[in-house]
Amino acid sequence: MYRAYTYRIYPNREQQHYLANVFGAVRFIYNKMLSDKIKHYHITATMPHTTPAGYKKEFPWLREIDSLALANVQLHLDQAYKQFFQKKTMGFPRFKSKKTHTDRFTTNNQKGTIGIEGGMLKIPKLKSRIRIRMHRPFSGRVKSCTISKTPSGKYFASIRVETESTPLPIAAQKIGVDLGLKSFAVTSEGEVIANPKHLRKSEQRLIMLQKSVSRKKKGSHNRTKAKLRMAKLHEKIANQRKDFLHKTSTRMIHENQVIVMEDLRVKNMLQNHKLAKAISEVSWRLFRELLTYKAKWYDRQLIIAPPNYASSQLCSYCGYKNAEVKNLAVREWSCPECHTEHDRDRNAAANLLKLAM
């Protein structure tokens, strides 16, 4: 199996200059190949070049760039094309803008071209080594490395390694998890996990910084500094959200052998403009992705309920279906059949748990 370990790196000025050249080159090749593919599709002509290597004669400066990083650009573009035509993505591949696209490139490990020794990272084509902060060790064979730069100016290296899975001891407990907005989650055990609402807590500060950016003259140094302050706050909010989701998902995986969740259609739910902001902030989709791969790592089972499973409307005691509970305003209800009093979220979690029995 494959795992990725992300570390902070600290390139010096010369190294930053090289990384900036690679970021620009991979963005250029992606846009150039996408443009040629579009022309090829419309006029049914032959592609001028089928690989990035073919562009090096026309653009000699590409010879200074790691060829494996350019080759990975072609793989990413081909994958984006396939996913679009297989209707697995929301739209056609788009051109990468220098202003909005995150700087990133991936290179492969061939004959030890990538390595970490003595707190220094070695990557292809770069003669000097980059200082790296190894906050945790990893084991396995290095397959590739992705270098990225955040809008706040920080550099990271994501090391992808091939390693063995480490299953956890079998746990006796199984839980159903009902995700929500008022509370992030309610489990069948009665635990209520509060929604931290990191964006809402920093929203006023973010609005003030956005206004500060809009007042600055375009192209000025003051506007650049204001955008940097805003990017740092966005990064802080994103890090807070990821930290909460990682800790919550890891704890659930360690404590339970089977976890059952409902299949939330987030894309459809975002059509409700009154709730779209809160739904985007709570990040249900990312939470499900974290549980999915962690369950695979640690030999746990994640069960996703069928889309038509009415977990909130069913009585967890007698199975009676109460259609009135479909209204989100109904938080507590009494079963007309067995007269059991229900809390909406806990009852839904109990019904989800039944799928694991």
N, C-alpha and C positions, 0 to 999 in steps of 0.2 A: 504494500500500500504506500501511498505518497502523503507526505505531510510537509507543510510550509512553516518556516520559522522566520519571523520578521525582527530585524535588528536596526537600531539607529546607527547611521554612519556619519562620519565627519570629514568630508573631503576638503583638501586645501584649495587655494585659488586655482592652481594649475589643473587639479583634478576636476574642480567644478567647471572649468572651461571645457575640458574634454567631455564631461557628462552632458553639458549644454549642447555640444556639437552632435552627440549621439541622439539626444532627445529631438533635436531639429531634424536630423537625418531620417529617423524612423517615421516621424510625422510627415516629412516630405515624400518618402517612398510610399507610405500608405495612401496619401492623397493622389500621388501620381498614378499609382496602379489602379486606384478606384476610378480616377478620371478616364484612364485608357479602357478599363472594363466597360464603362458607360458608353464611350464612343464605339467600342467594338459591338456592343449590344444594339445600338441604334443604326449603325451603317453596315453591320454584318461584315466588317473588315477584319483582317487578322490582327491579333494583339502585337504591338511593336516589340514588347519584351514580356516573357512569361515568368521571369524570375528577377529579383532585385539586381543580380549580377549583370544583367543585360543593360542596365542604366548607367553602369560605371564608365562606359566609354563616352557617353554623352555628358555625364557629370563626374569628372575625374576626382573631385573632392570626396566622393563616396568611398574611395579606396582607403581613406584614413579611418573609416568606421568599421567596427566589428561586423564581419559578414554574417555571423550567427544571429546577431541582433536584427539585421535586415531580413534574414530568412524567416525569423519568427513573425515579422510584420506580414509577410505573405501568408503564413499559416493562419494568422488572426483574421486577415481579410477574407481568405477562402472560407473560414469557419463562419464569419458573419454573413457571407453570401448564402451558404448552405442553410443556415438557420432561418434566414429570411424566406427562401423559397420553400422550406419545409414548414413555414408559418409558426416557427418557435420564438420569434422575436416580434417586437411591436412595429418595426419599420425597416426600411431599406438602409443599408450602411451609409453613414454620414461622414462628410469630410471632417477632419480633426482641426480645430481652430487653435492657434497659439494662445489665444486669450482665455479660452474656456476649457481646453483639454488638459488633463493632468499629465505632466511629464513622466514618462515611464518607458522602459525598454527591458526586454528579456533576452538573456544570452544563455547558451547551453554549456555544460561542462564536457569538454572533449580533451582527453589525455591530460587531465589535471589543470586545465586552464582556469578553473575556479577553485579557490582554496582559502581557508582561514587558519592563520598561524600567528601566535603571539599577539592577538588583538588586532591583526591587520588582515584586510580582505584583498584577495588577488582576483582580478577580472581580466578577460582578454583585451589585448591592444593597449592596455594602460600599463606603462612600465613601472610606475610607482604603486605602492599599496595604500589602500584607504583605511583609515582608523575606524574600527567598528566596536560597538559596545555589546559584548556578549553577556547579556543579562541572564541567559539560561543556555545550557549545553544542548546539543542535539546528537543523535546517533543515526547512522545510516549513510548511504552513498549519495553524494550530491549530484543532482540531475541538472538543475538549472538555477539561475539567479535573476531576480527582477529588481532593478534599481528604479526608485521613484523619488520624485520631489513634490512635496505638498505645496499648496498655495502660500503657506506661511513660511516657506523657505527651508524646511527640514528635509533631510535625505534619509531614505530607508532602503535596506536590502532585504528581500524576501528569498530565503534559501529553501529550495524545494528538494527534499531528500526522499529516497526510497528506503523504507524501514519496515520492521515487523509490527503487527498490531499488538496491543497490550490489553487483553480483556480483563475486566474487573471481576472480583468474586461475585458469584450469583447472589442477587438480592431477592428477598421474599416479597417485597412490596410492589404493588402495581397502582398507578394513579390515572385518573382522568383529569385533563386540564382544560378549563373553559377560559378562553382569552377574552378580555374586555377593554373598555376605555376608562371607566371610573376606577376600577382595579385592574392592574395589568393581567392578573390571572387568579382564578379560584380553583383549587384542587378538590378532588373528591374526598380528601381527608379533612376538609374544612379550612385549610390554610388560605389566607387572603394575601396575595402579593401586591403591594401598593404600586401604583403607576408613578414613577419618579418625575415625569413631566419636565425633563431637563430644558427643553426648548422654551416652555412657558416661563420658567424661572429666569431665563436670560433674555427674554423677548424684548423688554424695555431697553436694555443695554444694546441689543442688536439693532433696534430701530434707531437709536441715537447714533450708532456708528454708521448705519446706512445713510442717514441724513448728512452726516459729516462728509462722507464720500461724495454725495451728490452736489455738495456746495463747493467742492474743490474744482479748480480748473483742470480740464482734461489734459493729460500729458505732463502735469506738474509733479514735482517731487512730493509736495504735500498730499496730493491725491494718492500717490503710490504708498506713502506712509499710512494714510487713512485706510486704504484697501488692505494693507498688511494687518492692521489692528482688527479689522472686520474678519479677515481670514483666520486669525488666531482664535477669535471667539467661536466661529463656526467649527473649527477643529476641536476646540474644547468640548462643545456640545456633542459632537460626533463621538469623541473619546468617552465621554460620560455614558452615552447611550450604549456603546459597544461593551464597556466595562460591566454595566448592569446586566446586559443580555448574556454575556459570557459567564458571569458568576452564577446567574440564575439557571442557565442551561446546564452548566457543569454540576451544580448541586443536584438538580433533578436526575441527571444521568447517573451520578454516584449512588443516590439513595434508592432508585427504583429500577426494577428489571424491565418493566413494560410501561410505556407512556402512551396515552391515547389523546389525540387532539382532533378538533374539528377542522374540516377543510374550508378555510375562509377564502372567499373569492375577493381578494383585496382590490383588484382592478375594478370590479363592479361596484364595490362599496365606496370607492373614491368618487363615484358619480354624485354622491350626496355631498353637496358643497358645504353644508353646515357641519359635517363631520370629517371632511377630507383632511383638514389640517391635523386633527387629533389622531386620525388613523395613520397618517404618514409618520407622525412623531413616535407612535408606540412601536413601530417596526415589527409587526407580527411575522412578516415574510422572513426577515433576517433571523428571528428567533427560531423559526421552523428549520431554516437552513443549518443553524448551529446544532440543533438537536439531531438533525439527520446525519451529519457527518460524525458527530461525537458518539452517536449510537453505533455507528459502523466501527469506529475506533475501539470502543470498549465493549463490544459484543452485547449491546442492549437492543431492545425492540421498540421501534416507534411506529404506532398504528395511527393512520389518518382515517377519520370517519368518512363514510360516503357523503357526497355533496347534498343528497336529499335527506340526510339523517336529522330529524327535528329534535335535537337534544334538549332544547329549552322548552318545547311544548309537551313533551312526554312526562308523565308522572313516573318517577323513579321507583315507586312502590308497586303500582298496579298496571302501569303501561297505558293509562288513559291519555289520549291526545287532546289537549286544550288549544284550539286554534287562536283563542283570544290572546295567548301569551306571545304571539308573533309580534305584537306591538311592543316596541322597546321600552315604552313608558311603564309597562307592567314589570315591577321588580319582585313582587311577592304575590303568590296566588294559592288558592285552596283547591285541591282536586275535587271535582263534583262527584267522582265515583267512590273514592275511599276517604275523602275529607282530610287528607294529609296536607299540612301547611308547608309550602315550599318557598325557599329563597331561589330566585331565578337562576343565578350563576351556579350555586352549589348543586342544585337539581340537575343542571346541564352537565356538570362534571361527573355526577354520579351515573348519569345515563351513558356518558362516554366510557366510563370504566367498565360497563357491561360488555362492551365490545372486546375487552381483553379477557373476559372470563371464558 
